[in-house]
């Protein structure tokens, strides 16, 4: 029990050890490595298949590769373009259907905030 109590102590004398156990610095002993592995045994590392070439980083040729995600569907894009056209024309010749779309989009935006 005394050993378990000592591991729970958080003080300046154990700061380097706690940083190593948490993974902020490299483990300096087998004990720190074992505690790190126990702490993160159920951690799901999402970048398992990602490999980074250190030479690219050193030579400043590393390029971050990302995914392009389309967040709007075509129907929403059509609605937006109709509303933009109506806004450019002003209030004079806006069809009732477009006016209702604008009104519903406006009221939906107020509900979210």
TORKOL-4160 file (C-alpha; in steps of 0.2 Angstrom, whole numbers, padded with zeros to 4 digits, m for minus):
113
<pt num="1" X="0000" Y="0000" Z="0000"/>
<pt num="2" X="0014" Y="0012" Z="0004"/>
<pt num="3" X="0021" Y="0009" Z="m0014"/>
<pt num="4" X="0005" Y="0013" Z="m0022"/>
<pt num="5" X="0003" Y="0029" Z="m0011"/>
<pt num="6" X="0020" Y="0035" Z="m0017"/>
<pt num="7" X="0015" Y="0033" Z="m0035"/>
<pt num="8" X="0001" Y="0045" Z="m0032"/>
<pt num="9" X="0011" Y="0059" Z="m0024"/>
<pt num="10" X="0013" Y="0074" Z="m0036"/>
<pt num="11" X="0027" Y="0085" Z="m0030"/>
<pt num="12" X="0042" Y="0094" Z="m0038"/>
<pt num="13" X="0054" Y="0080" Z="m0034"/>
<pt num="14" X="0044" Y="0068" Z="m0045"/>
<pt num="15" X="0041" Y="0081" Z="m0059"/>
<pt num="16" X="0053" Y="0073" Z="m0072"/>
<pt num="17" X="0046" Y="0056" Z="m0068"/>
<pt num="18" X="0028" Y="0061" Z="m0070"/>
<pt num="19" X="0032" Y="0069" Z="m0087"/>
<pt num="20" X="0040" Y="0053" Z="m0093"/>
<pt num="21" X="0026" Y="0042" Z="m0087"/>
<pt num="22" X="0013" Y="0054" Z="m0096"/>
<pt num="23" X="0023" Y="0053" Z="m0112"/>
<pt num="24" X="0029" Y="0071" Z="m0112"/>
<pt num="25" X="0047" Y="0066" Z="m0111"/>
<pt num="26" X="0056" Y="0050" Z="m0115"/>
<pt num="27" X="0056" Y="0036" Z="m0101"/>
<pt num="28" X="0073" Y="0036" Z="m0092"/>
<pt num="29" X="0070" Y="0019" Z="m0084"/>
<pt num="30" X="0061" Y="0002" Z="m0087"/>
<pt num="31" X="0049" Y="0007" Z="m0072"/>
<pt num="32" X="0044" Y="0023" Z="m0081"/>
<pt num="33" X="0042" Y="0014" Z="m0097"/>
<pt num="34" X="0031" Y="0001" Z="m0089"/>
<pt num="35" X="0020" Y="0014" Z="m0081"/>
<pt num="36" X="0018" Y="0023" Z="m0097"/>
<pt num="37" X="0013" Y="0007" Z="m0106"/>
<pt num="38" X="0001" Y="0004" Z="m0092"/>
<pt num="39" X="m0007" Y="0021" Z="m0093"/>
<pt num="40" X="m0009" Y="0020" Z="m0112"/>
<pt num="41" X="m0013" Y="0001" Z="m0114"/>
<pt num="42" X="m0031" Y="0005" Z="m0120"/>
<pt num="43" X="m0027" Y="0020" Z="m0131"/>
<pt num="44" X="m0032" Y="0019" Z="m0149"/>
<pt num="45" X="m0018" Y="0027" Z="m0159"/>
<pt num="46" X="m0027" Y="0034" Z="m0175"/>
<pt num="47" X="m0011" Y="0036" Z="m0185"/>
<pt num="48" X="m0005" Y="0018" Z="m0185"/>
<pt num="49" X="m0003" Y="0018" Z="m0204"/>
<pt num="50" X="0004" Y="0035" Z="m0206"/>
<pt num="51" X="0023" Y="0036" Z="m0209"/>
<pt num="52" X="0033" Y="0052" Z="m0209"/>
<pt num="53" X="0050" Y="0053" Z="m0217"/>
<pt num="54" X="0062" Y="0063" Z="m0205"/>
<pt num="55" X="0073" Y="0068" Z="m0220"/>
<pt num="56" X="0058" Y="0077" Z="m0227"/>
<pt num="57" X="0056" Y="0087" Z="m0211"/>
<pt num="58" X="0075" Y="0091" Z="m0210"/>
<pt num="59" X="0076" Y="0096" Z="m0228"/>
<pt num="60" X="0060" Y="0106" Z="m0227"/>
<pt num="61" X="0051" Y="0096" Z="m0241"/>
<pt num="62" X="0038" Y="0088" Z="m0229"/>
<pt num="63" X="0020" Y="0092" Z="m0235"/>
<pt num="64" X="0005" Y="0089" Z="m0225"/>
<pt num="65" X="m0007" Y="0079" Z="m0234"/>
<pt num="66" X="m0025" Y="0081" Z="m0230"/>
<pt num="67" X="m0042" Y="0076" Z="m0236"/>
<pt num="68" X="m0055" Y="0087" Z="m0244"/>
<pt num="69" X="m0072" Y="0084" Z="m0237"/>
<pt num="70" X="m0087" Y="0091" Z="m0246"/>
<pt num="71" X="m0099" Y="0098" Z="m0232"/>
<pt num="72" X="m0113" Y="0104" Z="m0243"/>
<pt num="73" X="m0124" Y="0094" Z="m0255"/>
<pt num="74" X="m0130" Y="0100" Z="m0272"/>
<pt num="75" X="m0147" Y="0104" Z="m0266"/>
<pt num="76" X="m0141" Y="0116" Z="m0252"/>
<pt num="77" X="m0129" Y="0124" Z="m0265"/>
<pt num="78" X="m0144" Y="0127" Z="m0277"/>
<pt num="79" X="m0153" Y="0135" Z="m0262"/>
<pt num="80" X="m0139" Y="0146" Z="m0258"/>
<pt num="81" X="m0137" Y="0152" Z="m0276"/>
<pt num="82" X="m0155" Y="0156" Z="m0278"/>
<pt num="83" X="m0155" Y="0166" Z="m0262"/>
<pt num="84" X="m0139" Y="0175" Z="m0268"/>
<pt num="85" X="m0148" Y="0180" Z="m0284"/>
<pt num="86" X="m0163" Y="0186" Z="m0274"/>
<pt num="87" X="m0152" Y="0196" Z="m0263"/>
<pt num="88" X="m0144" Y="0205" Z="m0278"/>
<pt num="89" X="m0160" Y="0209" Z="m0286"/>
<pt num="90" X="m0167" Y="0217" Z="m0270"/>
<pt num="91" X="m0185" Y="0216" Z="m0264"/>
<pt num="92" X="m0194" Y="0220" Z="m0280"/>
<pt num="93" X="m0196" Y="0203" Z="m0290"/>
<pt num="94" X="m0192" Y="0189" Z="m0277"/>
<pt num="95" X="m0203" Y="0174" Z="m0280"/>
<pt num="96" X="m0213" Y="0168" Z="m0265"/>
<pt num="97" X="m0204" Y="0151" Z="m0265"/>
<pt num="98" X="m0187" Y="0160" Z="m0264"/>
<pt num="99" X="m0194" Y="0172" Z="m0251"/>
<pt num="100" X="m0200" Y="0157" Z="m0240"/>
<pt num="101" X="m0183" Y="0148" Z="m0242"/>
<pt num="102" X="m0174" Y="0164" Z="m0236"/>
<pt num="103" X="m0186" Y="0166" Z="m0222"/>
<pt num="104" X="m0184" Y="0148" Z="m0216"/>
<pt num="105" X="m0165" Y="0149" Z="m0217"/>
<pt num="106" X="m0165" Y="0165" Z="m0207"/>
<pt num="107" X="m0176" Y="0157" Z="m0193"/>
<pt num="108" X="m0166" Y="0141" Z="m0193"/>
<pt num="109" X="m0150" Y="0151" Z="m0190"/>
<pt num="110" X="m0158" Y="0160" Z="m0175"/>
<pt num="111" X="m0163" Y="0143" Z="m0167"/>
<pt num="112" X="m0145" Y="0137" Z="m0168"/>
<pt num="113" X="m0137" Y="0152" Z="m0158"/>
